[in-house]
Amino acid sequence: MPSPVTLPRLSWGDPRSDRHALLVHGVGSSGALMWRYAVALADAGWHVDAVDLRGHGTAPRTLDYTIGAYAADLEHTRPTGHGPWDLVLGHSLGGAAATVAAASSPAWTRHLILVDPAIHLADADRDAVRASQEQAFADTSEAAVRAAHPEWLDLDIELKAVAASQASRFAVEQTGLQNTPWDVREAASRLAAPTHVIAGDPAVYSIFTGDLAAEVLKNPAITMSVVPGTGHSPHRDAPDASARALLDAIAAWGLPS
């Protein structure tokens, strides 16, 4: 197993809560950008931690950016009291890493939410991700983020610009290069915890759709919903609708929402 690093955290909600959630961002992003899910859960009585993945935000830098390494870091996170997480939510790369962590260590989390997860990236998806990251690194200003995503809230524009300036370009590039092929379908097939996928709208753009979604959903532990009108980052394209999708999913499991 890759050597883990300790991931920095941001926290929302009452630390005395008996319900603990972990939020995991995507490539080139940061824990701070998971704020909309964090606020929704905190308002429902949860205590929420969001981490910066290795090579991102203020997390340690390293040489290993395989999905296995990202997953090893996550497996070493524990909530206060050191029991399992009640809920882990991962977006894109974070969804892939959380999938591997949950499949490898079934006691790590009781429930799993995957937001447009990067379970398997075909060449066209890899090219799209690469182009998006190159654009982000070319100009990390708020003006550039706003031009690319004029529909986003000012807060998300601000945080995305900060995340792009903090992330290691080496880490982002190596994440693509070291995960060839990019494929955690086998891990997804072994998920035992109740798992729900919140996907982007394929009419806009999603990396979890079509034959891939159908294959992953053969696992009876996994269900799926789509946030209409959103792309790969539903929580930034439609923050309130994405938060509602999260709360609806955990309510279906009987969790406080």
N, C-alpha and C positions, 0 to 999 in steps of 0.2 A: 504494500500500500504506500502511496506517496506520503512524504513527510508533511504533516499539516502545519498551517500557520494559524495564529489567533486573529480572528476577524474583529475589527472595531464595530461598535453598535450605536445606533440611535434608538431611543425608546419612547413609547407613547403609553398613556394609560396608567392606572393605579398599580404600582409594583406589588401591592398586597393581593392582587387578584389571583384567584386559583385557576385562571384560564390563561395560557401562555401561547403566543403565536410568534412565528419567525417568518420574516419577509426577505426574499432573495431576488435581487435585481438581475437585469440582463447585461450583455456585453456592452462596454463603453458607458455604462450607467453608474448609479450609486444607490446606496440604501436610502438616501434622502428622497429620491424620486419615487419611492414606494409610499409616499405620505398619504395618498388618498385611501388606500386600503388600510393603512395604519389608523387613520382618524376614524374610519367606519368601525373598525374593531374596537378601538379604545372607547368610543362612544357607546358601544354595546357591552362594556364592562370587562374587556380583555386587557391584558398587559401585552404589549407588542414590542418586539425587537426587530430592527432591520439592519442587516450587515452590509458592509462593503466587501465584495469579493476580492481575493488576492489580485494585485495589480491594478485595482480600481480604488477610487476615493483615497482614503488614508491608510488602506490596508498594506501589509508588507508586500514587497516585490520579491519575485523568485524566478526560477528558470522553467518550472514545470507549469504549463497552462493546459494540461489535458483535462477533460471533463472529470476523470477519476481524481485528479488533484483537487479540483474545486469541490467535488463531493466529499473527499476526505476532510477538508476544512469544515464543511457543514456537519458532518457526522460528529465532530468534536465540539459542536456548540450544544449547550444545554441551557434550559431556563433556570430561573431561581429555584433551588431545591433539587436540581440535578435529575429530575425525572424526565420522561419523554415530553416533547412538545405536544400540545393538544392540537395544533394546526401549524403546518408549514405551507407557505405560498411562494411559488417561484415563477418568475417571468422569463421566457426565452431561454438563454443560457442557464439562468437560475432554475428554470423548470427542469432542464436536462440534468443538472447537477443534483437537484433535489430528488429526481426520479432515481438516479443511481444510488444516492445515499439511503433513500427509503427502501429500495429493493435489497441493498446490501445489509442494512441494519433495520429490520422490521420494527424493532422497539424504539426507534429514534423519534417517530411521530405517530400520533393516533389518526390524523387526517391530513390529506394533501390536496392543495389547490394548485393547478398548473395553468398559467396564463399564457396563451399562445406559445406553448413550449416548443423548444428546439429539439424534438425527439429524433428527427432524421432530416438532414438538410441535403436536398438534391443540389446538383451543380448550379441551377438557376437561383436557388435560394442562397447558396454560399456567395454567388456573385452579387446578389442584391445586398446582403449583409456587408460584404467587403466595400461596395460602393458607398453605402450609407456611412460606414465608419471613416472612410477616406474623406468624405465630405465634412463630417463632424470635426476631424482633426485639422482640416485645411483652414478652418476659421472657427474658433471656439467662442466667438462673441455672441452676446444675446441677440444682436441684430441678425446674425447668420441663422441662429436657431429660429427666430421669429419668421424670417423669410421662408425657411423650409417648412415651418409648421405654424402658419398664421392663426389656425383655429385653437391652438393650445392656450391654456391659462397662462397669465404672466408668471405665476409662480413656477409652473413647469418649465417655461422658457428659461427663467433664471437658473433653476436647478440643473437643467440639462447643460447649460453653458458651463456651469461650475464643474459638473461631472466630466465633461469633455476635456476641460483644462487639467483636471486632476488625474484622469486615467493614464496609465502608461501605454504609450503607443506600441511599445514592444510587446506588452502583455496582450493587447487586443489583436495585434498581428499574429502572434504566436498561438493565440486561441484558435484562430482559423487554421493555421499551418499544422499544429500538433494534433488536431482532431480530424484526420483524414483516413477513412471516412468518418463523417459525423453521424453516429448512429447509436442510440440507446434504446432501440425498440425491444431488445431482449430484456433489458431491465424493466421496461414498462410492462412487459408481459408477466413479470413476477411480482408486481405491486399487490400487496395484500390489504393495505390500509384503504379505507374509503377514499376515493380520489375523484375530483371533478375538474374538468378542463373548461376554462373560460377562454373561448377562441375569438380572434378577430373575425370580421365579416369577409368571407372569401370574395365578395363582390368589390371589396376595397383592397385588402391584402391580408393574407394569413399564411403562416407556415405550418399550420395544423389544420388540414382540410383534406377532402377527397379520399383517395385510397389509404393514405397514411392514417387519417382519423378512423376510418372503418377498421383498419387492422388493429390499432391500439384499443379501440372500443370492444374488441373481442374479449378482453379481460373484463369479467363481470364486476370487478371492483371499481371500474372507471365509468363515469358519466360525463356528459358534455353539454354546454350551452354556448350560444354565440351572442356577442354584443353587437346589435345591428349598427351599420354605418361606421364601424371602427376598423382600424388596420392592426398592425402587429402589436401596438401598445394601446390596448383599450383604455387603460387607466389614465392615459394622457389625451386620447382622442375624445373620450366621453367619461369623465371622472365619476360623475354621479351614477350613471347607468352601470358602470363597471363595479362600483362599490355595492350597488343593489344586487348585481349578479353574484358577488361574493356572499353577501348576507343571505340571499335566497338559497345558495348552495349549502351553507352551513346550517341553515334552518331546516333544510330537508334531512339533515343528519341528526336533528334534535339538539343542535348546539345553540347557545344563546346568540341572538342576532338583533 
